[in-house]
């Protein structure tokens, strides 16, 4: 399979991708992979078009996104584990272990610092082949994409069908004057 640009958009979505894949049904991993591939392809095409990238820049961006996307996924997995442990400690009616909560909280803060450093490192690497304007545009695209996925995930949790979610999002964009 070809390298994936999905990791490029997963600054905050590293947890969303597995969840999105799970939403398609654990009994159908092939469908989840197909969905992921379609999203990757569409986003890559949009990035190339909107940023005006040439093939060499896109190839370098793919490599960077794979490298740093893996790091972000690792950090997200660590964060989920820490948050789960912290949640276990903070259950109502159960006395929390102060030392454990302190260590988990420190670990969460350190993890966020690691995440920020990963973003700085990725940005520095992209600066070698993208202009400042392209990097800024990419960040805006990523943030917008992450916001959209988060909204879809929240609507799915609320039981709203995907088609209805997408129609509502399109309606909102049109009302805001965005296509």
Secondary structure, DSSP 8 states (H G I E B T S, - for coil): ----SGGGG-TTTHHHHHHHHHHT-TT-HHHHHHHHHHHHHHHHHHHHHHHT--HHHHHHHHHHHHHHHHHHHHHHHHHHHHHHHHHHHT-TTS---HHHHHHHHHHHHHHHHHHHHHHHHHHHHHTTTS-HHHHHHHHHHHHHHHHHHHHHHHHHHTT--HHHHHHHHHHHHHHTT--
